[in-house]
């Protein structure tokens, strides 16, 4: 993780200006932690053309990836998925996935992870 973002606090809520938090580097994608609690956490990741996040898996967390800008190319459980800006991809825990930006434009994603144990303890959807 590269750095932690700051938020504006309004009462008990934190407000993050995702466009103001965008940052890019020529040598690797830039990640910023938005927040992290026992139940939920989120980060923003910014990719120049040609940058990526390697194939990985989260054994305990479900994940949702929002594409805020550009187009994300992903392999999710062996299936190639092209995700344009304004879209969200949700997948369960223990699924191999990556994120790639082949270009030509920049790509910005925000991801949100939830511990499945928290979801199993809830009574509603």
N, C-alpha and C positions, 0 to 999 in steps of 0.2 A: 504494500500500500504506500502511496506516495505522500499523502498529507491528509489532514482533517479539515473539512470545510467549516465555516462559521455560518450561523443562522441568526435571523432576527427573531427574538422571542416576543410573542404576543400572548399575554396571559400564560396558560399552560402549554401553548402550541409553539412549535418552532417552524419558521418559514424559511425555505431555502430558495434562492434565486438561481436556478440551474443554469440559465444563460450566463449570468455573471460569474459562475464557478468554472466555466469551461476553460481549460488550459491545455496546450499542446506542446509536445517536445519532438525534435527531429529524430531522436534515437529510439524512443519507446513510447507506448501509450501512457497517458497520465491518469492515475486513479486518485479520487478524493473520497474519503469516508464522509458520508453525510451524518449518519447517526448509527448507534449500536446499543441495543438493550438485550435483556435475556430472551426476549421473544422475537424481536424484529431488528433487521439492520439493512442499511442501504448505502450504496456508493455510486458515484458517477465515474465513467471512464470515457476518455477522449482519444480517438485514434486518427492519426494522419494516414493518408493512403499508404498501403503496404504494411501497416502495423496490425498486431493481433494479440489475442490472449490464447495461450496454448490449450490443447485438449486437457480437460480436468473433470473432476467429479466432486460433488458435495455429498458425502455419505449420509448426512443427517438433515440437510436443509432443502426445502422446496425453494424454487427460485422463479422470479418473474423478471424479464428483461424488457424494458421500454426503450425503443429506439427514438431518440429525441431529434436527431439530425443525421442526414445521410442515409446510408443503407448498410445494415449489418449482414454479413454472410456467416452462417453458423452450420456446424455439423452437430446435430442433436441425436444421440443414440444411433449414429451411423447414417442419418438422413440429412441431406443438404437442404437448408432452409434459407431463403433470401427474405430479409425483414426490412421493409422500408420505414422511413420516418413516420411517426404517428401510430406505429403498431406495437403490440406487446406479445411476448412469447412467455408462456408459463409451462413449467415442466416439474415433475416430481423429483424427490431426492434420488441419489444414486444413479443419475443419468449422465453419461459422458457428453461433454459439449465443449465447444470453443467459440470464439468470436473473431472474425477477420474483417478487415476493411481493404478490399482490393483496389478501391479508388473508383473514380478519380477524385471524389470529394472527401472531405473529412466526415467522420462518423462519431456521434456522441450517444452513449447509452446510459441508462440508469438502471441498476438492478436492485431488487428487493428480495431478501431471503427471510423465510419463516421456518422456525424449528418445527418439524412435524409433530413432536410431542405436545407442543402447545395446541395445535389444531385438534389432536385427538381428545384433548381435555375439554374442548368447547362443546356447547350443546346445540349451536345453530350454525347456519351457513351464511 
